[in-house]
Amino acid sequence: MVTIRSGQKQFTEDEVSRLTGICLDHLRSWAQSKHVGSLIRAAEAASAEAGKWLFSDSELMIVNVLCPRCEH
């Protein structure tokens, strides 16, 4: 069971990983394959792009139910 504050509507991939027990690599690949979450891209100083996933509270619950915890 995941407990969140009622006022929090968006969660970063780090928060989702910590709350659900799913490692970042598995979370990113699962989110991309299932089209869950939003990939936010930010241009860095070297003009390379880095992406972070953002999840809504309902998407967090979906991840928690459908994606198994990592054992490694």
TORPA-4810 file (N, C-alpha, C, O; in nm, 3 decimals):
<nodes>
NODE_1_0.084_-0.117_0.000_0.000_0.000_0.000_0.089_0.124_0.000_0.188_0.130_0.073_M
NODE_2_0.053_0.221_-0.082_0.127_0.346_-0.092_0.045_0.456_-0.028_-0.073_0.472_-0.058_V
NODE_3_0.106_0.532_0.061_0.039_0.644_0.126_0.101_0.773_0.076_0.223_0.792_0.082_T
NODE_4_0.015_0.863_0.024_0.062_0.991_-0.029_-0.018_1.104_0.034_-0.127_1.082_0.088_I
NODE_5_0.036_1.225_0.027_-0.037_1.342_0.076_-0.149_1.375_-0.022_-0.133_1.358_-0.143_R
NODE_6_-0.259_1.421_0.028_-0.374_1.450_-0.059_-0.348_1.567_-0.151_-0.410_1.576_-0.258_S
NODE_7_-0.259_1.658_-0.115_-0.232_1.774_-0.198_-0.131_1.751_-0.308_-0.118_1.835_-0.398_G
NODE_8_-0.059_1.640_-0.305_0.044_1.615_-0.406_-0.018_1.548_-0.526_-0.077_1.440_-0.515_Q
NODE_9_-0.004_1.611_-0.643_-0.067_1.561_-0.765_0.034_1.505_-0.866_-0.004_1.425_-0.952_K
NODE_10_0.159_1.546_-0.858_0.263_1.500_-0.950_0.378_1.438_-0.873_0.414_1.485_-0.765_Q
NODE_11_0.436_1.332_-0.928_0.545_1.261_-0.864_0.657_1.241_-0.965_0.631_1.206_-1.080_F
NODE_12_0.781_1.263_-0.923_0.896_1.239_-1.011_0.923_1.090_-1.014_0.870_1.013_-0.934_T
NODE_13_1.006_1.050_-1.109_1.042_0.909_-1.119_1.115_0.860_-0.994_1.102_0.744_-0.956_E
NODE_14_1.192_0.948_-0.932_1.263_0.911_-0.809_1.164_0.882_-0.696_1.182_0.786_-0.620_D
NODE_15_1.061_0.965_-0.684_0.960_0.944_-0.579_0.881_0.815_-0.604_0.854_0.740_-0.511_E
NODE_16_0.845_0.791_-0.729_0.769_0.670_-0.763_0.854_0.547_-0.736_0.804_0.447_-0.683_V
NODE_17_0.981_0.553_-0.771_1.071_0.441_-0.746_1.082_0.412_-0.598_1.076_0.296_-0.557_S
NODE_18_1.097_0.514_-0.518_1.109_0.497_-0.372_0.979_0.444_-0.311_0.983_0.358_-0.223_R
NODE_19_0.865_0.494_-0.357_0.736_0.454_-0.300_0.695_0.312_-0.339_0.631_0.242_-0.261_L
NODE_20_0.731_0.271_-0.460_0.684_0.142_-0.511_0.786_0.030_-0.500_0.749_-0.088_-0.507_T
NODE_21_0.914_0.063_-0.483_1.017_-0.040_-0.476_1.062_-0.090_-0.611_1.122_-0.197_-0.621_G
NODE_22_1.036_-0.014_-0.716_1.076_-0.050_-0.852_1.199_0.033_-0.888_1.199_0.155_-0.869_I
NODE_23_1.303_-0.032_-0.939_1.424_0.042_-0.973_1.396_0.137_-1.090_1.301_0.117_-1.166_C
NODE_24_1.479_0.240_-1.104_1.458_0.342_-1.207_1.462_0.285_-1.348_1.382_0.325_-1.433_L
NODE_25_1.552_0.192_-1.375_1.561_0.134_-1.509_1.434_0.061_-1.548_1.382_0.080_-1.658_D
NODE_26_1.383_-0.022_-1.458_1.259_-0.095_-1.486_1.140_0.000_-1.494_1.052_-0.018_-1.578_H
NODE_27_1.136_0.100_-1.408_1.026_0.195_-1.409_1.022_0.272_-1.540_0.915_0.288_-1.599_L
NODE_28_1.137_0.319_-1.587_1.143_0.394_-1.714_1.099_0.307_-1.832_1.020_0.351_-1.915_R
NODE_29_1.151_0.186_-1.840_1.115_0.100_-1.953_0.968_0.059_-1.947_0.901_0.053_-2.051_S
NODE_30_0.916_0.031_-1.827_0.775_-0.005_-1.813_0.685_0.112_-1.851_0.587_0.094_-1.923_W
NODE_31_0.719_0.232_-1.803_0.638_0.352_-1.833_0.637_0.380_-1.983_0.534_0.418_-2.039_A
NODE_32_0.751_0.362_-2.047_0.758_0.386_-2.191_0.678_0.283_-2.269_0.609_0.318_-2.365_Q
NODE_33_0.686_0.157_-2.231_0.615_0.052_-2.304_0.464_0.058_-2.283_0.388_0.024_-2.373_S
NODE_34_0.420_0.102_-2.165_0.277_0.107_-2.134_0.216_0.246_-2.154_0.096_0.264_-2.131_K
NODE_35_0.296_0.342_-2.195_0.249_0.480_-2.217_0.186_0.539_-2.091_0.079_0.600_-2.096_H
NODE_36_0.255_0.520_-1.979_0.211_0.574_-1.850_0.312_0.678_-1.809_0.432_0.656_-1.820_V
NODE_37_0.265_0.792_-1.761_0.355_0.900_-1.720_0.385_0.993_-1.835_0.345_0.970_-1.949_G
NODE_38_0.457_1.101_-1.803_0.495_1.200_-1.903_0.645_1.219_-1.898_0.703_1.239_-1.791_S
NODE_39_0.707_1.213_-2.014_0.851_1.235_-2.021_0.876_1.383_-2.040_0.832_1.443_-2.138_L
NODE_40_0.947_1.443_-1.944_0.978_1.585_-1.949_1.124_1.599_-1.991_1.213_1.545_-1.925_I
NODE_41_1.148_1.671_-2.097_1.285_1.687_-2.147_1.332_1.829_-2.115_1.258_1.926_-2.128_R
NODE_42_1.458_1.836_-2.074_1.519_1.966_-2.044_1.653_1.974_-2.116_1.733_1.881_-2.111_A
NODE_43_1.677_2.084_-2.180_1.805_2.104_-2.248_1.910_2.141_-2.144_1.890_2.231_-2.063_A
NODE_44_2.021_2.071_-2.148_2.130_2.099_-2.055_2.230_2.193_-2.121_2.215_2.227_-2.238_E
NODE_45_2.330_2.236_-2.046_2.429_2.333_-2.094_2.502_2.284_-2.218_2.535_2.365_-2.305_A
NODE_46_2.528_2.156_-2.229_2.602_2.102_-2.343_2.508_2.069_-2.459_2.547_1.997_-2.551_A
NODE_47_2.387_2.118_-2.455_2.282_2.098_-2.555_2.242_1.951_-2.571_2.180_1.914_-2.670_S
NODE_48_2.276_1.869_-2.475_2.228_1.731_-2.473_2.094_1.731_-2.401_2.067_1.817_-2.317_A
NODE_49_2.011_1.636_-2.433_1.879_1.631_-2.370_1.875_1.524_-2.262_1.923_1.412_-2.281_E
NODE_50_1.818_1.560_-2.151_1.798_1.466_-2.042_1.648_1.459_-2.015_1.579_1.560_-2.022_A
NODE_51_1.599_1.342_-1.985_1.456_1.327_-1.962_1.426_1.276_-1.823_1.499_1.193_-1.769_G
NODE_52_1.318_1.325_-1.766_1.267_1.279_-1.636_1.120_1.244_-1.657_1.048_1.313_-1.729_K
NODE_53_1.078_1.138_-1.594_0.938_1.098_-1.600_0.862_1.162_-1.484_0.910_1.167_-1.371_W
NODE_54_0.743_1.211_-1.514_0.650_1.261_-1.413_0.524_1.175_-1.418_0.477_1.138_-1.525_L
NODE_55_0.471_1.145_-1.300_0.353_1.061_-1.289_0.247_1.132_-1.207_0.278_1.199_-1.109_F
NODE_56_0.121_1.119_-1.247_0.010_1.173_-1.168_-0.017_1.076_-1.053_0.038_0.966_-1.049_S
NODE_57_-0.101_1.118_-0.960_-0.133_1.030_-0.847_-0.205_0.904_-0.893_-0.181_0.796_-0.838_D
NODE_58_-0.291_0.914_-0.992_-0.359_0.794_-1.042_-0.262_0.702_-1.116_-0.274_0.579_-1.107_S
NODE_59_-0.167_0.759_-1.190_-0.066_0.676_-1.257_0.025_0.607_-1.157_0.069_0.495_-1.180_E
NODE_60_0.053_0.673_-1.045_0.132_0.611_-0.939_0.061_0.487_-0.887_0.125_0.384_-0.865_L
NODE_61_-0.069_0.494_-0.868_-0.145_0.378_-0.819_-0.146_0.266_-0.922_-0.139_0.148_-0.886_M
NODE_62_-0.153_0.301_-1.051_-0.150_0.200_-1.158_-0.015_0.128_-1.157_-0.009_0.006_-1.165_I
NODE_63_0.093_0.205_-1.147_0.228_0.147_-1.142_0.239_0.054_-1.021_0.292_-0.056_-1.031_V
NODE_64_0.189_0.099_-0.908_0.197_0.020_-0.786_0.125_-0.114_-0.797_0.172_-0.214_-0.743_N
NODE_65_0.013_-0.116_-0.866_-0.065_-0.239_-0.877_-0.011_-0.331_-0.986_-0.004_-0.452_-0.966_V
NODE_66_0.026_-0.275_-1.101_0.059_-0.359_-1.216_0.206_-0.396_-1.231_0.237_-0.497_-1.294_L
NODE_67_0.294_-0.319_-1.177_0.437_-0.343_-1.195_0.495_-0.406_-1.068_0.484_-0.348_-0.960_C
NODE_68_0.556_-0.523_-1.080_0.610_-0.590_-0.960_0.733_-0.520_-0.906_0.807_-0.454_-0.980_P
NODE_69_0.756_-0.535_-0.775_0.876_-0.480_-0.710_0.999_-0.550_-0.765_0.994_-0.666_-0.805_R
NODE_70_1.110_-0.478_-0.765_1.237_-0.536_-0.811_1.298_-0.619_-0.700_1.290_-0.584_-0.582_C
NODE_71_1.360_-0.728_-0.737_1.423_-0.818_-0.641_1.573_-0.799_-0.635_1.640_-0.864_-0.555_E
NODE_72_1.628_-0.713_-0.717_1.775_-0.695_-0.719_1.821_-0.575_-0.644_1.941_-0.548_-0.637_H
</nodes>
